[in-house]
Amino acid sequence: MELPKTGEFAHIGKSVIIKGELSGSEDLYVDGQVEGSIELQGNRLIIGPHGQVRANVSAKGVVVQGKLEGNILAGERAELTQSAIAVGDIVAQRIAIEEGAYFKGKVDIQRSQAKPDVAKPVAGAAAAGAAALTGGSLPVAVKSGTGEIK
């Protein structure tokens, strides 16, 4: 996910501390501390390298570069960069976990709402197709690093 350009997002700086419910209708970059909940339906949340968030997060897209303790509900994509430390469950249509990121929690990859018809699984993806057809979740493997997936 591409970082937004200046002026295209709200910014919470390093020295800002917020406790409570945070919601909005624009992209948000957090480099400070947030404790509570963050709801940005239809928008993106980026937790910067100095960001420390203890909250459940709901947004269209979520990028974690700093620390997050809480669950992520991403309408489209969740990304944990190499500097990320995330503890909590992730529900998203797509997920990216870079090498070196720390993650502890469960991952639930949701089917895209755009395709109501069900196609036959491609050879080699039978397990993924079966999970998608039954509405189940898929296991995700981390190539290396300290991530733990249950």
Buried (B, 14 or more C-beta within 10 A) or exposed (E): BEEBEEEEBBBBEEEEEBEEEBEBEEBBBBBBBBBBBBBBEEBBBBBBEBBBBBBBBBBBBBBBBBBBBBBBBBBBBBBBBEBBBBBBBBBBBBBEBBEBBBBBBBBBBBEEEEEEEEEEBEEEEEEBBEBBEEEEBBEBEBEEBEBEBE
